[in-house]
Amino acid sequence: MKQIFALLALMASTHALADWLVDPDGSYLGFASVKNDLIAENHSFTNISGTVRRSGEAEIVVSLASVETLIPIRNERMQAMLFEVETYPNATITSTIDVDDFTGLEAGQSITRDIRLSIDLHGAQISRNAKVKVTRSADTVFEVSSLGPILVHASQFALADGVEALRNIAGLQSIELMVPITFDLRLVAETN
């Protein structure tokens, strides 16, 4: 019996010390756009990867070519005219967190934290605070969700000209430059 408890303790400590990988199939990063002051649409990225290291260094990489608007020609236009994926293929979000805050959670428990994010997109970098909810959904799985939108302005990433090009080609009166971003990431312990 003592050996079973020792094995369970070792397994739990191994998961606590493991790096955590973003599960792309169970993760979501999205943004909304507003056109002509009336029509709001949700968009997302289908290719997200990343890690949270045991040191607390977190990095999420978003393939901008994976933008999904549910309209293929709009996807292509955003890739070419807005994000310029040939030059800037990825957006990167980094943070440093206290991993011990999260690894001490039991399955089913959640905590809320304010974290500082650094967003690197289109050759520019900005920092934003974000309130997140972290839930340990299983021994080796965490869910990390934004508890509100993270607001960024297209001009902060030199994207305003791209937004204007999209507006012109689509024949719209306006496309809002302030963009809310939300995320729900599933992190799974890396297995050796």
C-alpha positions as CSV (number, residue, x, y, z in Angstrom):
1,M,0.0,0.0,0.0
2,K,2.8,2.4,0.8
3,Q,4.3,1.7,-2.6
4,I,1.1,2.8,-4.3
5,F,1.0,6.1,-2.4
6,A,4.6,6.7,-3.2
7,L,4.0,6.0,-6.8
8,L,1.0,8.4,-6.8
9,A,3.0,11.1,-5.1
10,L,5.8,10.7,-7.6
11,M,3.3,10.9,-10.5
12,A,1.7,14.0,-9.1
13,S,5.1,15.7,-8.6
14,T,6.2,14.7,-12.1
15,H,3.1,16.5,-13.6
16,A,3.8,19.5,-11.3
17,L,7.3,19.7,-12.8
18,A,6.3,19.0,-16.4
19,D,6.1,21.5,-19.2
20,W,2.6,22.0,-20.5
21,L,1.7,22.0,-24.2
22,V,-1.1,23.8,-25.9
23,D,-3.6,21.3,-27.3
24,P,-4.5,22.9,-30.6
25,D,-7.7,20.8,-31.0
26,G,-9.0,21.9,-27.6
27,S,-7.9,25.6,-27.8
28,Y,-9.4,28.7,-29.2
29,L,-8.1,32.2,-29.9
30,G,-10.5,34.6,-31.6
31,F,-11.3,38.2,-32.3
32,A,-14.3,40.2,-33.4
33,S,-14.6,42.8,-36.2
34,V,-17.3,45.4,-36.7
35,K,-18.1,46.7,-40.1
36,N,-20.3,49.6,-41.1
37,D,-20.9,50.4,-37.4
38,L,-23.6,47.7,-37.2
39,I,-22.3,44.2,-38.2
40,A,-20.2,42.3,-35.7
41,E,-18.5,39.1,-36.7
42,N,-16.4,36.6,-34.8
43,H,-13.2,35.1,-36.3
44,S,-10.6,32.7,-35.0
45,F,-7.3,31.0,-35.7
46,T,-7.2,27.3,-36.3
47,N,-3.5,26.7,-35.7
48,I,-2.3,27.6,-32.2
49,S,0.7,26.0,-30.4
50,G,2.7,26.8,-27.4
51,T,4.2,25.8,-24.1
52,V,4.1,26.8,-20.4
53,R,7.5,25.9,-19.0
54,R,8.0,24.7,-15.4
55,S,10.0,27.9,-15.0
56,G,6.8,29.9,-15.6
57,E,7.7,31.1,-19.1
58,A,4.7,30.9,-21.3
59,E,4.7,31.3,-25.1
60,I,1.7,30.9,-27.5
61,V,2.3,31.0,-31.2
62,V,-0.6,31.7,-33.6
63,S,-0.2,30.9,-37.3
64,L,-1.8,34.0,-39.0
65,A,-2.4,32.0,-42.2
66,S,-4.9,29.9,-40.1
67,V,-7.3,32.8,-39.8
68,E,-10.9,31.5,-40.2
69,T,-13.7,34.0,-41.0
70,L,-16.0,31.4,-42.6
71,I,-15.6,33.1,-45.9
72,P,-12.6,31.7,-47.9
73,I,-12.0,34.9,-50.0
74,R,-12.0,37.0,-46.8
75,N,-9.5,34.5,-45.2
76,E,-7.2,35.0,-48.2
77,R,-7.5,38.8,-48.1
78,M,-6.8,39.0,-44.4
79,Q,-3.7,36.7,-44.8
80,A,-2.4,38.8,-47.7
81,M,-3.6,42.4,-47.1
82,L,-3.9,42.6,-43.3
83,F,-1.5,40.2,-41.7
84,E,1.0,39.9,-44.6
85,V,1.7,36.3,-43.7
86,E,4.6,36.0,-46.2
87,T,6.5,38.5,-44.1
88,Y,4.9,38.0,-40.7
89,P,3.7,34.4,-40.5
90,N,3.0,34.3,-36.7
91,A,1.8,36.2,-33.8
92,T,3.4,35.4,-30.4
93,I,2.0,35.9,-27.0
94,T,4.3,35.6,-24.0
95,S,4.0,35.9,-20.3
96,T,5.7,34.8,-17.1
97,I,3.4,33.2,-14.5
98,D,3.7,31.6,-11.1
99,V,3.3,27.9,-12.0
100,D,2.9,26.9,-8.4
101,D,-0.3,28.8,-8.3
102,F,-1.8,26.4,-10.8
103,T,-0.2,23.1,-10.1
104,G,-1.5,23.1,-6.6
105,L,-5.1,23.0,-7.8
106,E,-7.1,19.8,-7.5
107,A,-9.1,18.5,-10.5
108,G,-12.2,20.6,-10.8
109,Q,-10.8,23.6,-9.0
110,S,-10.3,27.0,-10.5
111,I,-8.6,30.3,-9.7
112,T,-8.6,33.7,-11.2
113,R,-5.5,35.7,-11.8
114,D,-4.4,38.9,-13.5
115,I,-1.4,38.3,-15.8
116,R,0.7,40.5,-18.0
117,L,0.8,39.5,-21.7
118,S,3.3,40.6,-24.3
119,I,1.8,40.5,-27.8
120,D,4.1,40.4,-30.8
121,L,2.3,40.9,-34.1
122,H,3.2,42.3,-37.5
123,G,6.6,43.5,-36.3
124,A,5.3,45.4,-33.3
125,Q,5.0,44.5,-29.6
126,I,2.7,45.7,-26.9
127,S,1.8,44.6,-23.4
128,R,-1.7,44.2,-21.9
129,N,-3.1,43.0,-18.6
130,A,-5.6,40.1,-18.8
131,K,-7.8,38.5,-16.2
132,V,-7.8,34.8,-16.7
133,K,-9.5,31.8,-15.1
134,V,-7.4,28.7,-14.7
135,T,-9.2,25.4,-14.2
136,R,-7.5,22.1,-13.6
137,S,-9.9,19.8,-15.5
138,A,-7.8,16.6,-14.9
139,D,-4.5,15.7,-13.3
140,T,-2.6,16.5,-16.6
141,V,-4.9,19.1,-18.1
142,F,-5.6,22.8,-17.4
143,E,-8.0,25.2,-19.2
144,V,-6.9,28.8,-19.3
145,S,-9.6,31.3,-20.4
146,S,-9.8,35.0,-20.7
147,L,-12.5,36.5,-18.5
148,G,-13.1,39.4,-20.8
149,P,-11.8,40.8,-24.1
150,I,-8.3,42.0,-24.5
151,L,-8.6,45.2,-26.5
152,V,-6.0,46.2,-29.1
153,H,-6.0,48.9,-31.7
154,A,-5.0,48.0,-35.3
155,S,-2.6,51.0,-35.4
156,Q,-0.6,49.6,-32.5
157,F,0.6,46.8,-34.9
158,A,0.8,48.9,-38.1
159,L,-2.4,47.1,-39.3
160,A,-4.5,50.2,-40.0
161,D,-3.4,50.4,-43.6
162,G,-4.4,46.7,-44.0
163,V,-7.8,47.3,-42.5
164,E,-8.3,50.3,-44.9
165,A,-7.3,48.1,-47.8
166,L,-9.8,45.4,-46.7
167,R,-12.5,48.1,-46.3
168,N,-11.9,49.4,-49.8
169,I,-11.8,46.0,-51.6
170,A,-15.0,45.0,-49.8
171,G,-16.8,48.3,-50.5
172,L,-17.6,49.0,-46.9
173,Q,-18.2,52.3,-45.2
174,S,-16.0,51.4,-42.2
175,I,-14.2,48.6,-40.3
176,E,-13.6,49.3,-36.6
177,L,-9.9,49.6,-35.7
178,M,-10.4,48.6,-32.0
179,V,-10.4,44.8,-31.8
180,P,-11.4,42.6,-28.9
181,I,-9.4,39.3,-28.5
182,T,-10.5,36.3,-26.4
183,F,-9.0,32.9,-25.8
184,D,-9.6,29.5,-24.2
185,L,-6.5,27.4,-24.1
186,R,-6.2,23.7,-23.1
187,L,-2.8,22.8,-21.7
188,V,-1.7,19.2,-21.4
189,A,1.3,17.9,-19.4
190,E,4.1,16.9,-21.7
191,T,4.9,13.3,-21.5
192,N,8.4,12.0,-22.1
